[in-house]
């Protein structure tokens, strides 16, 4: 085992797969010589050569188009979009081509690509470097959407994504790159040093896509979260003293609906949390699924805690960011409404 932060865990996964499979390629803006804006690809070009890890022009549509063509010809490309906010120029390629290729070709071609991209806020990135676009990809049949919350999961999920024959959107919560963030922004920054989930196996291992984990067991309520919000939810549970079970979904497509049903059927209460704007967010889908599958077990209406329906503000970052206080208030409401 090695103690790694999330950046190093992602780097390690890429290094393992580049060494293991000659069909794996890593490319994107500044990922080669420079090693990426967040250093997630640091040293990969030096280790594996410029033909395996290389820089591209600033053209997100071109990056993804090239990746789809490579995948259709048998390669396993891992393109990086430098910030998830800038993935939209490639959206048509991802939806109309990557997600549909296997279906429209009758299984003759497919697109085994893994699109890595840092996402989310909490770093004062403002409206163009803080967005959470996961819901627009979850809506697209044929794409998988994966969001790790720990170094251990980041490496294992990324390896599983690269080995998957379907296109995967792999969103990396940049607020978690260097340490777990519980939303208490006024406190000293935490690091992954000494954290149990920073113990990462050396070499190849997989965390299966579509298999949630219980981040905290509990009896009184269920909190459904992913990415940074897992750690914020844990802080809210600690602050309130409510014995809530926190489910880290890990991926929203495929979704571990069985784990959700088991937990909500046990607790009878559910709070759904995500950082993206509330209206049309993935929390609405989760709320509907809980309502459909667990109606007769529910003791209170499902609560949603999310970002506000506004562009991500720079000056009012912590008013937008769903912190422990807002999640704690939702937990208290589901307990009081029972």
C-alpha positions as CSV (number, residue, x, y, z in Angstrom):
1,X,0.0,0.0,0.0
2,X,1.0,3.6,-0.6
3,X,-0.4,6.8,0.9
4,X,-1.5,9.0,-2.0
5,X,-3.5,12.1,-2.4
6,X,-6.1,12.0,-5.2
7,X,-3.8,13.6,-7.7
8,X,-1.2,11.0,-7.2
9,X,-3.7,8.2,-7.2
10,X,-5.0,9.3,-10.6
11,X,-1.5,9.6,-11.9
12,X,-0.7,6.1,-10.6
13,X,-3.8,4.7,-12.3
14,X,-2.8,6.2,-15.6
15,X,0.8,5.0,-15.2
16,X,-0.4,1.5,-14.4
17,X,-2.6,1.4,-17.5
18,X,-0.1,2.9,-19.8
19,X,2.4,0.2,-18.8
20,X,-0.2,-2.6,-18.8
21,X,-1.9,-1.9,-22.1
22,X,-0.1,-0.5,-25.2
23,X,-3.5,0.6,-26.6
24,X,-3.9,3.2,-23.8
25,X,-3.1,6.8,-24.7
26,X,-3.3,9.9,-22.6
27,X,-3.7,13.4,-24.2
28,X,-5.2,16.8,-23.8
29,X,-4.3,20.4,-23.2
30,X,-0.9,20.7,-21.3
31,X,-1.0,17.1,-20.1
32,X,2.3,16.1,-21.7
33,X,5.5,18.0,-21.0
34,X,3.8,20.2,-18.4
35,X,2.0,17.3,-16.6
36,X,-1.4,19.0,-16.5
37,X,-2.8,22.0,-14.7
38,X,-3.3,20.0,-11.5
39,X,-0.2,17.8,-12.2
40,X,-2.3,14.6,-12.6
41,X,-0.3,13.5,-15.6
42,X,3.1,14.6,-14.2
43,X,6.0,12.4,-15.4
44,X,3.8,10.2,-17.7
45,X,5.3,11.6,-20.9
46,X,8.9,11.2,-19.6
47,X,8.1,7.6,-18.6
48,X,6.0,6.4,-21.5
49,X,7.1,8.7,-24.4
50,X,5.5,11.5,-26.3
51,X,3.5,9.1,-28.5
52,X,1.6,7.7,-25.5
53,X,1.1,11.0,-23.5
54,X,0.9,14.1,-25.6
55,X,-0.4,17.7,-25.8
56,X,-3.3,18.7,-28.1
57,X,-4.5,22.1,-29.5
58,X,-7.1,24.0,-27.5
59,X,-10.0,22.3,-29.1
60,X,-12.3,20.3,-26.9
61,X,-14.4,19.1,-29.8
62,X,-11.2,18.0,-31.7
63,X,-9.8,16.2,-28.6
64,X,-13.0,14.1,-28.2
65,X,-13.4,13.6,-31.9
66,X,-9.9,12.2,-32.2
67,X,-10.5,10.0,-29.1
68,X,-13.7,8.5,-30.7
69,X,-11.8,7.7,-33.9
70,X,-9.0,6.1,-31.9
71,X,-11.5,4.0,-29.9
72,X,-13.3,2.8,-33.0
73,X,-10.0,1.5,-34.3
74,X,-9.2,-0.5,-31.1
75,X,-7.3,2.0,-28.9
76,X,-8.3,3.0,-25.4
77,X,-7.8,6.8,-25.3
78,X,-8.0,8.7,-22.0
79,X,-8.4,12.4,-23.1
80,X,-8.5,15.1,-20.5
81,X,-10.7,18.2,-20.7
82,X,-8.8,20.7,-18.5
83,X,-11.9,21.9,-16.7
84,X,-15.4,20.4,-16.9
85,X,-16.8,23.8,-17.6
86,X,-15.1,23.6,-21.0
87,X,-16.5,20.2,-22.0
88,X,-19.6,21.7,-23.8
89,X,-17.8,22.3,-27.1
90,X,-17.3,18.5,-27.2
91,X,-20.9,17.7,-26.1
92,X,-22.2,16.9,-29.6
93,X,-19.3,14.5,-30.2
94,X,-20.0,12.8,-26.9
95,X,-23.7,12.6,-27.4
96,X,-24.1,12.1,-31.1
97,X,-21.0,9.9,-31.7
98,X,-19.4,8.3,-28.6
99,X,-22.7,7.4,-26.8
100,X,-24.4,6.1,-30.0
101,X,-21.6,4.4,-31.8
102,X,-22.1,0.9,-30.5
103,X,-25.9,1.1,-31.1
104,X,-25.8,2.7,-34.6
105,X,-23.2,0.3,-35.9
106,X,-25.0,-2.8,-34.6
107,X,-22.0,-3.6,-32.3
108,X,-19.4,-3.4,-35.1
109,X,-17.7,-0.4,-33.5
110,X,-17.6,1.1,-30.1
111,X,-15.9,3.9,-28.2
112,X,-13.9,2.7,-25.2
113,X,-12.9,6.2,-24.2
114,X,-12.5,7.7,-20.7
115,X,-12.9,11.4,-20.6
116,X,-11.2,12.8,-17.4
117,X,-12.1,16.3,-16.2
118,X,-11.7,18.2,-13.0
119,X,-15.1,19.6,-11.8
120,X,-16.9,21.3,-9.0
121,X,-16.2,24.4,-6.8
122,X,-14.8,25.3,-3.5
123,X,-11.6,26.8,-5.0
124,X,-12.8,30.4,-5.9
125,X,-12.7,29.5,-9.5
126,X,-15.8,31.6,-10.3
127,X,-18.5,30.7,-12.8
128,X,-16.2,29.3,-15.5
129,X,-14.1,27.0,-13.4
130,X,-16.5,25.7,-10.8
131,X,-19.5,24.1,-12.5
132,X,-20.9,20.6,-12.0
133,X,-22.3,19.3,-15.3
134,X,-22.8,15.6,-14.3
135,X,-26.6,15.7,-14.8
136,X,-26.3,16.6,-18.5
137,X,-24.2,13.4,-19.1
138,X,-26.3,11.2,-16.9
139,X,-29.3,12.0,-19.2
140,X,-27.5,10.6,-22.2
141,X,-28.1,6.9,-22.9
142,X,-24.8,5.2,-23.7
143,X,-22.5,7.3,-21.5
144,X,-21.3,6.3,-18.0
145,X,-20.6,9.0,-15.4
146,X,-18.2,8.3,-12.5
147,X,-17.3,10.6,-9.6
148,X,-14.8,9.4,-7.0
149,X,-14.5,10.9,-3.5
150,X,-11.3,9.3,-2.2
151,X,-7.8,8.4,-3.5
152,X,-8.5,4.7,-3.2
153,X,-11.7,5.0,-5.3
154,X,-10.1,7.4,-7.7
155,X,-7.4,4.9,-8.8
156,X,-9.7,1.8,-8.7
157,X,-12.6,3.5,-10.6
158,X,-10.3,5.1,-13.2
159,X,-8.7,1.7,-14.0
160,X,-12.2,0.2,-14.3
161,X,-13.3,3.0,-16.5
162,X,-10.3,2.7,-18.8
163,X,-11.0,-1.1,-19.1
164,X,-14.7,-0.5,-19.8
165,X,-15.8,-0.8,-23.5
166,X,-18.3,2.0,-23.1
167,X,-17.5,5.7,-23.1
168,X,-17.0,7.0,-19.5
169,X,-17.1,10.6,-18.2
170,X,-14.8,10.6,-15.2
171,X,-15.3,13.7,-13.2
172,X,-12.6,14.5,-10.6
173,X,-13.7,16.8,-7.7
174,X,-10.8,19.2,-7.7
175,X,-11.5,20.4,-4.2
176,X,-10.6,16.8,-3.1
177,X,-7.3,16.6,-5.0
178,X,-5.1,17.5,-2.1
179,X,-7.3,16.6,0.8
180,X,-10.8,15.7,2.1
181,X,-12.9,18.8,2.3
182,X,-15.9,18.8,4.7
183,X,-17.2,22.3,3.7
184,X,-15.9,24.0,6.8
185,X,-14.0,26.5,4.8
186,X,-13.0,28.7,7.7
187,X,-10.9,25.9,9.2
188,X,-7.3,24.9,8.3
189,X,-7.0,22.9,5.1
190,X,-6.9,19.1,5.6
191,X,-4.6,16.8,3.7
192,X,-5.0,13.1,2.8
193,X,-2.1,12.3,5.1
194,X,-3.1,9.7,7.6
195,X,-6.6,9.2,6.1
196,X,-7.6,5.6,5.8
197,X,-8.9,6.1,2.2
198,X,-5.5,7.5,1.2
199,X,-4.1,4.0,1.5
200,X,-3.9,2.9,-2.1
201,X,-2.8,-0.5,-3.3
202,X,0.3,-0.6,-5.5
203,X,-0.3,-1.8,-9.1
204,X,-3.5,-2.9,-10.7
205,X,-6.8,-3.1,-9.0
206,X,-10.4,-2.2,-9.9
207,X,-13.3,-0.6,-8.1
208,X,-16.4,-1.9,-10.0
209,X,-18.5,0.8,-11.8
210,X,-22.0,1.0,-10.4
211,X,-21.3,-0.2,-6.9
212,X,-21.9,2.3,-4.1
213,X,-20.1,2.3,-0.8
214,X,-21.4,3.0,2.7
215,X,-19.3,5.9,3.9
216,X,-21.0,5.8,7.3
217,X,-23.5,3.4,8.6
218,X,-26.6,4.7,10.4
219,X,-30.2,4.0,11.4
220,X,-32.1,7.3,11.4
221,X,-31.8,8.7,7.9
222,X,-30.0,8.1,4.6
223,X,-27.9,10.7,2.8
224,X,-27.2,10.1,-0.9
225,X,-24.1,12.0,-2.1
226,X,-21.1,11.8,-4.4
227,X,-17.7,13.5,-4.8
228,X,-17.0,16.4,-2.4
229,X,-20.5,16.2,-0.9
230,X,-19.7,12.9,0.7
231,X,-17.3,14.6,3.0
232,X,-19.6,17.5,3.6
233,X,-22.4,15.1,4.5
234,X,-20.2,13.3,7.0
235,X,-19.4,16.7,8.6
236,X,-23.2,17.5,8.8
237,X,-23.9,14.2,10.5
238,X,-21.2,14.8,13.0
239,X,-22.5,18.3,13.7
240,X,-26.1,17.3,14.2
241,X,-25.5,14.1,16.1
242,X,-28.2,12.4,13.9
243,X,-27.4,8.7,13.2
244,X,-27.5,9.0,9.5
245,X,-26.2,6.6,6.9
246,X,-24.1,8.2,4.2
247,X,-24.0,6.5,0.8
248,X,-21.2,7.4,-1.6
249,X,-22.7,6.6,-5.0
250,X,-19.3,6.6,-6.7
251,X,-21.0,6.6,-10.1
252,X,-24.4,8.0,-11.1
253,X,-24.5,6.0,-14.3
254,X,-24.6,3.1,-13.7
255,X,-26.4,3.7,-10.4
256,X,-26.5,1.3,-7.5
257,X,-30.2,1.5,-6.9
258,X,-30.2,-1.7,-4.8
259,X,-27.8,0.0,-2.2
260,X,-30.1,3.0,-2.1
261,X,-33.2,1.0,-1.6
262,X,-31.6,-1.1,1.1
263,X,-30.6,2.0,3.1
264,X,-33.8,4.0,2.7
265,X,-35.9,1.0,3.5
266,X,-34.0,0.7,6.7
267,X,-33.9,4.3,7.8
268,X,-37.2,5.6,6.3
269,X,-35.8,9.0,5.6
270,X,-33.6,10.4,2.8
271,X,-31.6,13.5,2.1
272,X,-30.1,13.9,-1.4
273,X,-27.1,16.2,-1.8
274,X,-25.1,17.5,-4.8
275,X,-23.2,20.7,-5.5
276,X,-24.8,21.4,-8.9
277,X,-27.7,23.7,-9.3
278,X,-30.9,22.2,-7.9
279,X,-33.4,22.6,-10.8
280,X,-32.9,19.7,-13.3
281,X,-30.0,18.4,-11.2
282,X,-29.4,14.7,-10.7
283,X,-30.9,15.0,-7.2
284,X,-34.3,15.1,-8.8
285,X,-33.7,11.7,-10.4
286,X,-32.5,10.3,-7.1
287,X,-35.6,11.7,-5.3
288,X,-37.9,10.2,-7.9
289,X,-36.3,6.8,-7.6
290,X,-36.5,6.8,-3.8
291,X,-40.2,7.8,-4.1
292,X,-40.9,5.1,-6.6
293,X,-39.0,2.3,-4.8
294,X,-39.4,3.2,-1.1
295,X,-42.7,5.0,-0.8
296,X,-44.1,2.7,1.8
297,X,-41.0,2.9,3.9
298,X,-40.7,6.7,3.9
299,X,-41.5,8.5,7.2
300,X,-40.9,12.0,5.8
301,X,-40.6,13.7,2.4
302,X,-37.3,13.4,0.6
303,X,-35.1,16.5,1.1
304,X,-32.8,17.9,-1.6
305,X,-29.7,20.1,-0.8
306,X,-28.0,21.6,-3.8
307,X,-26.4,24.6,-5.3
308,X,-28.6,27.6,-6.1
309,X,-30.1,28.1,-9.6
310,X,-27.6,30.8,-10.5
311,X,-24.2,30.9,-12.1
312,X,-21.5,29.9,-9.6
313,X,-20.6,33.1,-7.8
314,X,-17.1,34.1,-7.1
315,X,-17.6,36.6,-4.2
316,X,-20.4,34.5,-2.6
317,X,-18.8,31.1,-3.0
318,X,-19.8,29.8,0.4
319,X,-23.4,31.0,0.1
320,X,-23.7,28.8,-3.0
321,X,-21.7,25.8,-1.8
322,X,-24.0,23.3,0.0
323,X,-22.2,23.2,3.4
324,X,-22.7,21.2,6.6
325,X,-25.2,23.7,7.9
326,X,-27.6,23.4,5.0
327,X,-27.3,19.6,5.0
328,X,-27.7,19.5,8.8
329,X,-30.9,21.6,8.5
330,X,-32.3,19.1,5.9
331,X,-31.5,16.2,8.3
332,X,-33.3,17.9,11.1
333,X,-36.3,18.5,8.9
334,X,-36.7,14.8,7.9
335,X,-36.4,13.9,11.6
336,X,-39.0,16.5,12.7
337,X,-41.4,15.6,9.9
338,X,-41.5,11.9,10.8
